[in-house]
């Protein structure tokens, strides 16, 4: 079985049968709904790589998502124009979608791709996972914590995944909120489903199953989406699908931005020298050797810019453009494998395999940036903060007769996260806590931790 470009998009929305009217298309509405949402706004206070400093401006999750959306729009526009040409005489609807709307879909998906990340980035994910694995035998109501959950539910919790959480935030009907979450189109949702399998289907041999992309609570939505957009089924038990083709474009935009822009942040903070970055960025441009970007002209312009930060920003823009153009070529060259689900690669990885300097950037980022003292410190601090909050939340939710202190803890939950009051399921109760916790910003989580631990005493006023 194979997908085809004519049947992998739909105007259908999660939680609604209404067709949009007016000048804005449904896909443009997706973009607008995400960018005006409080969940998106909270990304401004979530760590990207470096702690959020007072003196030097570096990227946070919000600026990263906006930049990824910008690159994603370009990818969608260029790929869309090529696909549209094949439908010019056969399908007006497909022609219009690829010519004018694919760019909106990819941009919207890029905006949302990190929306499920908890406070403190990947260390936050690890802290949530570690709480469950480390406390699996801890007794609540006289039974072990793990006993409250099925095998699949436990896997969701003990391997907590920000990608799956993004899908939940975007589609879940939280208490007192809109039905269907953000009410996005199936097409946009499918474009962020980087790992279209459940937690027990994870298999690191395959790019699309390296992690998992949905919790048990959103399994039905994914099955409906797969049917609507004709995703290739890989396995019904455990549930696994091949990726939607648009995922590769969203993933490429993300890969391009974090690999290049993290280096720029490293330069701004004095971790990587101007000469080091200029050499690496230049080598990438020369190695890929796109006719659209002439290195001699670029280097001359670069040397004429006196401001060091601006000169690196100029090179960064040129490298991103080269990688974007190369990603478009990689997508179109591999479109048949992508459509039949047999493309076990990423677009940027396929470029890296032919471009040694791009591999060097990855190695340098790991050595000098991701293992920098300040990065390690924020990861450890975040780990401790979230672990302590979970220690307060989880037993309070699961115990039959909560203590006075536990009752007060439960009263801290905002109304939209109080679904635990309406269910006997231990899994759904715990998901309420993870919804609350993963929505917190770095600052909010830290402040709550300090207040609940008695490090600072809340003041009236």
N, C-alpha and C positions, 0 to 999 in steps of 0.2 A: 504494500500500500504506500502511496505517495501523496503528499499535499500538492496543491497547485495554487498559483497566485490569485486565481479568480475566487477561491472559496475560503481563504484564510483570513478574511476580514469580515466584520459585521457591524451594523449600526446599533445592534441590540445592547441594552444597558443592564447592569446588575440591579435587581430590585425594581425595575420599571419597564413597562411595555410602551411608554410614550415615545413618539418620534419627535425630535426637536424641530421647532419652527423658528423662523427668523433668519437673520443673516449669518449667525454663528453655527457652524456645523457641530455635531455631537463630539467630534474629536477636539475641536477648539475648546468646547465646554469642559472637556476632561482637563485640559491644561489649566484653564482658569480656576476650576474647582480645587485643584491641587495647590496652586500658587496662593490662593486666598485662604487656605485652611490653616487652622491653628497647629495641626500636626506638622505641616511644612514649616511654619514660622518657628517652631521650637528647634528646628535644625540649626538655627543661628547660634544656639548655646550648647551644641553637641560637638565634641572633639572630632576633628578629621584625623590628624596625625599628632600634631603638636598641642600642648596645653594652650589654652586661649590666653595670649600674653597681653600685658598692658601697653607695651611700648612699640612692638613690631607687629604689623598686621600680617597675619597668616590666614590660611583658609580654614573655615569650619565646614560642617556638613551642609549648611545652607549655600555658601558660596560655591562649594564643590558641586552641589546638585544643579545650580544655575549654569555653571560652566559646562557640565556634562550635557545639560539640555541644549545648550548652544551648539556643541559639537554634534549631538544627536540630530538636531534639526537639519544640519548640513548633510549628514549621512543620509537621512531620510529623503531629503530633497534630491540629492544626486542619484541615489538608487531608485527612487520613485520615478524620476524622469525616464530612466532606462527601461524600467518595467512597463511604464505607461505606453511607451512606443509600441510594445508588442500587442497592446489592446486597442490601438487607435481605430482599427477597422472591425473589431469583433465585439467589443463590450464598452459601451459609453460609461457605465457605472464604474467598472474596473479602471478605465482610463482616467476618469475624474478622481477616483480615490488615490491612485498612485501618483498622478500628476500634482495634485493639490493637498491631499490629506495625510499621506504617509509621513511627511515631515512633522505634522502636528502630533501624530500618534507617538513617534519616536521621542519627540521633545517632551511630551507629557509623561511618558514612561520613564524617561531619564530624570525628570523632576522627582518622581516618586520612588526611585530605585533604592534610596537609603532611608525611607520614611519609617521603616520598622526597626532601625538600629536603636538600641537602648542608650542611655547615658554612658559615656566613656568608651564608646565604640566597641571594638572587638573584645576588649577586656570585660566590658559589661556583659556581652554574650557568654563569655567563659565563666564569669562569676555566677550567672544564673544556672548554667549547666552544672557547675561544680557544687552548688548548694544541694542539688538533688542527688548527685552521685555520692557526695560525702555524707549525706544524711539519710541514705536509702533505708538503713536499719533503725533509724530513730523512731521511738515509740510515740504514737499519738492515739489516744483512746485505747491504749494497750496493744495496738498493732503497728507494724513497721510502715513507715511513710510510703514505700514503694507499693504496698498492698492496696493502696487507695486507687491504683490506676491499672489499666490494661497494659499489655506489652507495648502496643503502639503509642498509647498516651504517655507512658513512661519515657519512651524514646524521644518523643516531642520535647519533653521537659528536660531530660538529662543531656540532650544535645541541642539545646535552644538555638534557634536559627533566625537571625534578623531578616533574611529573605522571606521566610514563611510568615514572620510577624508583619512585614510590609503588606502582604496579601490580606492578612486579617484586618489590619487597620483600614485598608482601602475598601473592604467588602463587608465587614461585620456590622450588624445592626445593634449598636450599643444602646443601652437603656436610655430612653427619652430622646434618642437621636433619629436621624433619617433611616428609613428602611433601605438596606443595601449599601450602607456606609456612604461612600462618596458618590455612589451611583454612576460609576465610570463605565465606558463601553467594554465589552468583552475583549475587544481588540487591544485596547491599551493595557488591560490587566494581563492578557496573554504575553504582552511584550516585556513584562518584568518577571515572568515566570522562568527564571534562569535555570532552576532545577525542578522540572515538572514531575517530581516523585514524592511519595510520603517518606517519613523518616526511616522506616525499616527497609526501604529500598536503596539506601545510600550504597554506592559502589564506586570507590575512587578511581577505578580503571576508566570510567567514562566521565567526560567533562560535564555532561548534563545530569550526572548523579553523584557528583563530588560532595554535594550537600543536599538538603531537601528544601522544597519550595512551598510546602503548605502543611499546616497542622491538621489533625483529625477534625477539628471544628470547622475547617473550610473545605473538606474533601468533596462534599456535594457540589459546591460552587465550581471547583476545578473540573469535575466530571461534566457538568453542564457546559462549561466553557469549551472543553475539549470536543464535545459533540457539536457545538455550534460552529467551531472554527476548524473542524476536521483534523484535529491533531492525530498523529500516528500513535496508536496504542502500542506500548511495549510489553506491558504486563498488567493483568487485572488484580493479581494478588501476589506480591504487594503492588499497589497501584503506581504505575509509571508510564509516562508518555515521552515521546521525542519532543524536542524543543520546537516552539513556534519560530519560524524564520526571522521574525522581527527582533527576537531576543538578541541575535548576533549583533545587530546594529546598536542596540542599547548597551550591550556588554562592551563593544568596541569603544563607544564614546566614553564610558567609565574607565576602561583600561588606559586609553590615551591620556585622559585628564590626570588620573592619579599618578601615573608613572612620570609624566613630565612636570606637572605642577608641584608635586611634592619636592622635586629637585629645586624648583624656583623658591619655594618656602625655605628649603635648606640654605640657599644662598642668602636670602634676606636675614636669616638668623645667624649668619656667619659660620655655618657648619661646613658648607661646600664653597670653594673659591669660585670667583668669576671665571678664571682661566680654565678650571676643571670642567665647569658646566659648558662653557663655550666650546671646548674641545669635544665633549661628548655629543652635544646637540649638533655641532657641525658634522661630526662623523656620521651621525644618523642620516642627516640630510644628504651627505655625499654618497653614503652607502645605498640608500634607496634610489637616489638619482632620478627624481621625477622631472620631466621636461618643464613642468610649470614653475619649478623653483630652482634658479641658478645660484649655486653656492658662491661663486666669485662676487656676484652682485650683492648677495645677502651679507657676505663677510665685510665688504667695503662699507655698506650702510651701517652694520653693527659697530665697526670701528669709529664711525663718525659720531656715534651717540655717546656723549660724555657721561651722562648719568648711568652708573653701573646697574642699578635696578631696572632702568628703562631699557638698557641694551640687552639684558637677559630676557626681559619681557618680550622684546622684539624677536629674539631667537626662539623663545618658547612658542610664540604665535606661528612662526615658520615651521617648526617641528610638528606642531599639532596639525597644521594644514597638510604637510607631507603625509603624515600618518593617516589622516582622514581620507585623503585621495587614495592611498594605498589600501585602506580598509574597504573602500567602495569596490576597487578592482578585485580584492580577495572575495568579497561577497558574490559579485557577479560571476567570477570565474568558477566558484564552487556552488552555484545556486542549485544545481540538480541534486548534489549530495545533501545540501541543506534541506531541500524540499522532501527528499525521501528519508530524512532522519539519520543518515549515515555519516554526517560530518562530525567526527569526534575531535574537534579542534576549536579554537577561538580565532577570530580574525587577526587580532594583534599577535597571538602566539605564532600564527602562520607567517606573519611579517618578521617576527623576532627570529624565527628559524633561518631566515635568509639575511638577517641584519645583526651582526655581532655587536655593534655599538649599542643597540637597544637592549641586548642582554647585559651589557656592562652597566647601563643605567639601573637596571633591576638589581644587580649585585651591589652597586654603590649605595643605592637607596637602603637596602637591607643592612649594610655594614655601617653607614654613617648616619642615617636618618632614623629608621625604624628601631634601631638599638641604641639611640642616643639616650643619655641619662634622663633628660626631661620627659621623653616619651615613656621610658620604663617607669619612671616615678608616677606619672598620671595613670598608667595601667594598674600599678599596684594599689594606688589610692582608690581608684574606681572599683577595683575588685573588692576591697574591704568595705566600701560604702554599700554597694549593692548586696553583698553577702549578709551584712548586718540587718539591712531592711527586710530581706527575705526571711531572716530568722525571726523577725517580729510578725510578718504578715502570714506566712504559710501555716504555722500551728494555730494561729488565731482563726483562720478560715476553716480548718479541718476538725478541730476539737469539738466534741459534742456540747460541752458546757464551758464556754470560754470564761476565763477569769475576768475580774474587773478591768485589769490592764489590757487584756486582749479585746474586750468589748470596746474600750476607748480606741484601740488601734483600728478596729473595723470602722469606727465612725469617721476616721480620717479619709476613707475612700470617697472620691467624688461620685456623685449620683450615677453618672454614665457607667461607672465601673462596679456597680453594686448588683450585678447579675447573680452573685453568690447567694443573695437572699431569696432567689427564685428557683434554686436547683438543689438536688441532693447529690449531684455528680461531683466527686472530688476533683476531677479533671477540670470541669467548667468553673468550679470555685477558684482553683489555682490560676486558671487563665485570667480571671478577673484581677488577681494580684499582678500578674505579668503585664496585663494591659496598663494598669496604673503605673507600674515600675518602668516599663519600657517607654512610656510617654514622657517621663521626667527628663528635664535637661540636666546637664552636669551640675549646674549651680543649685537647682531645686533639690536634686537627690542629696547633694552634700549638705545643704542647709537642713533638710529633713533629718538626715542622719545625726547631725550635730545636736539638733533639738531633742530628738527622741532618746539619744544617748546621754542627755544632760550635760553636754559639753558647753552649750549656751542655753540660757533660759529665755523662752519666748517672752517678749514684752507686750503689754497692752498698749494700744494707742492708735 
